[in-house]
Amino acid sequence: KFAMVAPDVQIDDGKGTILISSEEGETEANNHRKLSDFGIRNGTRLQADDFLQDYTLLINVLHSEDLEKDVEFEVVGDTPERIGPKPSEPTSRNISNGSDDGAQPSTSTGNQE
């Protein structure tokens, strides 16, 4: 739903309980557990980070009895219009004179009359 590539999700309670890890196999035991098994209830806050996209979400869990049939959850709130990897920055710059102040090397030929 949030287009995360490699998310890490933890309970935002200061204890650092990790529910989902981007490290393969680290949290597979959690896959079949219910949120309530972790003490997550109405009002609990989760933090989801996707380091590959420099993308973080704070998720407030709210219990609702008013969902439509066969709907397990609903996302409400502001979501970014475009989600994806941030543009890569140039890995090197052409610096001729050893500084990055934009100065160019001298092009004079030494012919003075």
C-alpha positions as CSV (number, residue, x, y, z in Angstrom):
1,K,0.0,0.0,0.0
2,F,2.9,2.4,0.8
3,A,5.2,1.3,-2.0
4,M,8.1,0.5,0.4
5,V,11.0,-1.5,-1.1
6,A,12.8,-2.7,2.0
7,P,10.8,-1.5,5.1
8,D,11.8,-1.8,8.8
9,V,8.8,-1.4,11.0
10,Q,9.0,-1.0,14.8
11,I,6.7,-0.1,17.6
12,D,7.2,3.6,18.4
13,D,7.4,3.1,22.2
14,G,11.1,3.6,22.9
15,K,11.8,-0.1,23.3
16,G,12.7,-0.7,19.6
17,T,10.5,-3.8,19.2
18,I,10.9,-4.7,15.5
19,L,7.9,-6.2,13.7
20,I,9.3,-6.2,10.1
21,S,12.9,-6.1,9.2
22,S,14.5,-5.5,5.8
23,E,17.2,-8.0,6.8
24,E,16.1,-11.4,5.3
25,G,15.0,-13.9,7.9
26,E,15.3,-11.6,10.9
27,T,11.6,-11.3,11.6
28,E,10.1,-14.2,9.7
29,A,8.7,-15.6,13.0
30,N,6.4,-12.6,13.2
31,N,4.7,-13.2,9.9
32,H,1.8,-15.3,11.3
33,R,1.5,-13.4,14.6
34,K,-1.3,-10.9,15.3
35,L,-0.6,-7.2,16.2
36,S,-2.2,-7.9,19.6
37,D,0.5,-10.5,20.3
38,F,2.9,-7.5,20.4
39,G,0.7,-5.4,22.6
40,I,-0.4,-3.3,19.7
41,R,-3.9,-1.9,20.3
42,N,-6.0,1.2,19.5
43,G,-3.8,4.2,19.6
44,T,-0.4,2.4,19.2
45,R,2.0,4.1,16.9
46,L,4.4,2.4,14.5
47,Q,7.4,3.8,12.7
48,A,8.1,2.4,9.2
49,D,11.4,3.3,7.5
50,D,12.6,2.5,4.0
51,F,16.2,3.4,3.9
52,L,16.6,2.6,0.2
53,Q,14.1,5.4,-0.6
54,D,14.9,7.7,2.4
55,Y,11.2,7.4,3.3
56,T,9.7,7.3,6.8
57,L,6.1,6.9,7.9
58,L,4.5,7.2,11.4
59,I,1.5,5.0,11.5
60,N,-1.3,5.5,14.1
61,V,-3.2,2.2,14.6
62,L,-6.9,2.9,15.2
63,H,-9.5,0.2,15.8
64,S,-12.7,0.4,13.8
65,E,-15.8,-1.8,13.7
66,D,-17.1,0.1,10.6
67,L,-15.0,-1.5,7.8
68,E,-16.8,-2.9,4.8
69,K,-17.1,-6.6,4.4
70,D,-13.8,-8.4,3.6
71,V,-11.8,-5.2,4.3
72,E,-9.1,-5.9,6.9
73,F,-7.7,-2.4,7.1
74,E,-8.0,1.1,5.8
75,V,-5.3,3.7,5.2
76,V,-6.5,7.2,6.0
77,G,-4.3,10.3,5.8
78,D,-1.8,12.0,3.5
79,T,0.3,9.9,1.3
80,P,3.0,11.1,-1.0
81,E,1.9,11.4,-4.7
82,R,5.1,10.0,-6.0
83,I,7.1,7.4,-4.1
84,G,10.3,6.0,-5.4
85,P,14.0,6.2,-5.0
86,K,15.5,9.6,-4.6
87,P,17.4,10.9,-7.6
88,S,21.0,9.9,-7.4
89,E,23.5,12.7,-6.9
90,P,26.6,12.9,-9.2
91,T,29.4,10.8,-7.8
92,S,32.1,13.2,-8.8
93,R,32.5,16.7,-9.9
94,N,35.0,18.1,-12.4
95,I,37.2,20.3,-10.3
96,S,40.2,21.7,-12.2
97,N,41.9,23.8,-9.6
98,G,41.4,21.8,-6.5
99,S,38.4,23.7,-5.2
100,D,34.8,23.8,-5.8
101,D,34.3,27.5,-6.0
102,G,33.7,27.5,-9.7
103,A,37.0,29.1,-10.7
104,Q,38.5,27.8,-13.9
105,P,42.2,27.3,-14.6
106,S,44.1,30.0,-16.5
107,T,44.1,29.7,-20.2
108,S,46.7,32.3,-21.0
109,T,49.6,31.3,-23.3
110,G,52.3,33.5,-21.7
111,N,52.7,35.6,-24.9
112,Q,52.9,39.1,-23.8
113,E,53.8,41.9,-26.2
